[in-house]
């Protein structure tokens, strides 16, 4: 928990880095990912928060972290973008794809915007 606090307070990117050293992935392995996400949610810096939340969702989708998606959905974070569906599809993450569809992700979002 302390490591998560220090990283987030000092502006560390929790979703970027070498594939074996991404703080969100490391936190997931230690079951600390909810605390890390909560630290981002608690941030007063709106642009920091928005950027990190989008990246957390994308990283979670690409790695099948449906429990992180569930935590975020319960916190009223929008996970319905077709961009996330495309990422799940292209990475072959069936669990993420199913989760997103079951919770309102819009397959036809881009087509509706173009109309």
N, C-alpha and C positions, 0 to 999 in steps of 0.2 A: 504494500500500500504506500509506504513512504517513497519508494522508488518512483511509483506512478505519479505521486504528488509533485515530486521534484522535477521530473521530466516535463510534465504539462505546465507547471508554473513557469518554467524557464523557456517555454516556447518550442520544446522538442517536437519533431514530427513523429507522431505515434504510428503513422501508416507508411512511412517511407524508410528506406535503408536497404542494406544488403538483405537478401532473401532469408538468411539465417539470423538476422539481427533486427527485425521489425518489432518494436515494442508491443504492438497489439497482438501479434502472433505469440510473442514470448509470454505476455500476460495471459493469453488464452490457455497456454500450456500449464500455467500455474493457477488457473481458474480465477484470475484477477481482472479479467477483461471488463467486467461490469463496472468495477471501480475506475478503471481507466476511462471508459466511456462517460461515466458520471463526472469525472474531472473535466472533461471537455464540455459537457452540458452545463456545468457550474461556472464556466468561464464567462467573464463580463465582456470580453472582446468578441463582438458579434461576427466580424469577418473571420477571425480565428476559429470560432465555433462552427460556423457554416462550412468552411473549407474542410475542417477535420471531420465533421459529421458525414459529409459526402464521401470522403475518402474511407472512413470507417465502414460505411455501408458497402462501398465498392469492394473493399478488401474482404469483408465478411461474405459477400455474395460470391466472389471468386474463389474463396476457400471453403465454402460450405458451412460457415459459422452461423447456422440458423438460430442458435440460442442468442447470439449477439443481435441478430435482426429482430428477434422476439422482444428482447429487452428494449431495443430502440422503439419498436412499434408501441410497446406499452407506455413509453415515455412520450408518445404522440409525435415521434419523428416520422416524416413522410418517407416511406420506402417504396412508393408506388410507381416510380419513374420507369418508363420502358427502357431507359439506358441500363438499369440494373438487370432487367430481363435479358437484354442482349448480352451483357457480360456473363450472366449465368449460363446462357445457351452456348456462347463461344468457348467457355471454359469447361463445358460438359458437367456443370454442377446441377444435377437433377434435383437434389434436395433443396437447393436455393431457389431453383426455378419453380418448383412446386410450392414452396413456402410463399414466394412473392405472388404467385397467381392466386393462391388461396386467401391472401390478405389484400387483394384489391389492385395489384399491379395492372397497369393498363397496356395491353398488347398493342392497341391501336392509337396510342397517344400521339405519335408523330403525324399520322394521317389526319387526325382530328385538328391538329394545329394548322395544317396546310389547307384545310377547307375554308 
